[in-house]
Amino acid sequence: MSIKIALIGAGSGTFSLNLIRDMCLSKYLDGSTLCMMDINEEKLNTAYKFCSRFAKEIGIKFKITKTLNRKTALKNADFVINTAMPGGYDYMREGWNIAKKNGYTFGGSQHIVHDESFWINFHQYQLMESIYLDMQDICPNAWMILVANPVMAATTYFNRKYPGCKIIGMCHGSNNAKNLAKTIGLDTSKVGVCCPGVNHFLWLNEFTYEGKDAFPLLDQWIEEKFPQFLAEHPEKSRGIGLKGVDLYKRYGVFPIGDTCVPGGGSWGHFYHTSPEVEAKWNEDPTGWYEGYFERGTKRIADMNAAAFDMSKKITDTYKLVRSSEPMIPVVEALAFDVEKKIVVNIVNDKGYVEGVPTDFNCEIPAIVSARGVQGLHTKPLPKPIQAWMMRDRIAPANMELEAYTNRSRDLLLDLICMDPWTRTREQAENLLKDILDMPFNADMKEYYK
């Protein structure tokens, strides 16, 4: 059996490379096709060149094609993986600079100074829905796998508007639960974890080692070895750092993945109320993001150079090691009935996560197979964490979706008023006006009345 995977936003070389590597290591995809699609011809050609050379060196048995035409990519597709983000990071950072001039900053600013900024989300909703509607015409039986943010809000939007849609949201943040286990010296093959919640707000509340409760081992490590770990790892804004450990001591569950680091919005804002407070907790989200963007730029430059350097094999630098990305495991499970337990973003209609509305998407482990995606019920999170989750993740997303669905500028203003850095409605109004006046957002300004 052969299938077709359409990769939308293939010019994002990192995702393309990981997808190619994982496809090469799959024993199920012989004879299948990967169609790489992007609207940026230069980026697409470079990513295609790199991936084609990489695949050829390995001796793959599947076909790689490229196209600038989305409908061509979707034709006969069985899976559509969306990694695209209109405007890339440039417009997000431009908006951040405007926000900072209006008194906003990192630290729990989930819909403003974060990569789920409301102006970026608007363009993402527009793009994602246009892809989905094209799929209904061209490949109505295909699964859509959303990788680009906002995973939580977008999957919630689709499940509300198109009940029963074949859409899964994916994020690799939950992988950090095993990284925590490795950090404290455990053999991860003997570790069991569960960290339920919503995207970018996950908490480790089940942790076993060799079938026994492993939280006492974590407590012992924090007491005896954490100070030495901090001395050896002085990097700021670490997931396993002063902030993460403090949250664990407060609530008895450990923040996982992007929950409390800049990649997830640097929750909670009370660790970021001043430079002095940030210094106390060894937090520097501005520096973290500068490093993130620098590493991303270098990674793309290195891949571009490798793509056209015919004097060297790409596989000499980029090894054939399966990534931690969940996309190909999901494809294998759904297409070839290879039952797997995978963390996914799906609607909480069966009450998988206590405290999450039943029409809102949660992030949980699920059994994935040809039968579909069957969510697993999880142990309830502490009530205080449920309260924070509703206040800082679910409620703002609901406000944004109401604003988007009703094309309401007033509700969009209410979203800004919910941000922890908003002090007055006038401040929020000034920010909204400045953001809507960005040339990139002309259609957004017209959309919200």
Secondary structure, 3 states (H helix, E strand, C coil): CCCEEEEECCCCHHHHHHHHHHHHCCCCCCCCEEEEECCCHHHHHHHHHHHHHHHHHHCCCCEEEEECCHHHHHCCCCEEEECCCCCHHHHHHHHHHHHHHCCCCCCCCCCCCCCCCHHHHHHHHHHHHHHHHHHHHHCCCCEEEECCCCHHHHHHHHHHHCCCCCEEECCCHHHHHHHHHHHCCCCHHHEEEECCEECCEEEECEEEECCEECHHHHHHHHHHCHHHHHHHCCCCCCCCCHHHHHHHHHHCCEEECCCCCHHHCCCCHHHCCCHHHHHHCCCCHHHHHHHHHHHHHHHHHHHHHHHHCCCCCHHHCCCCCCCCCCHHHHHHHHHHCCCEEEEEEEECCCCCCCCCCCCCEEEEEEEEECCEEEECCCCCCCHHHHHHHHHHHHHHHHHHHHHHHHCCHHHHHHHHHCCCCCCCHHHHHHHHHHHHCCHHHHHHHHHCC
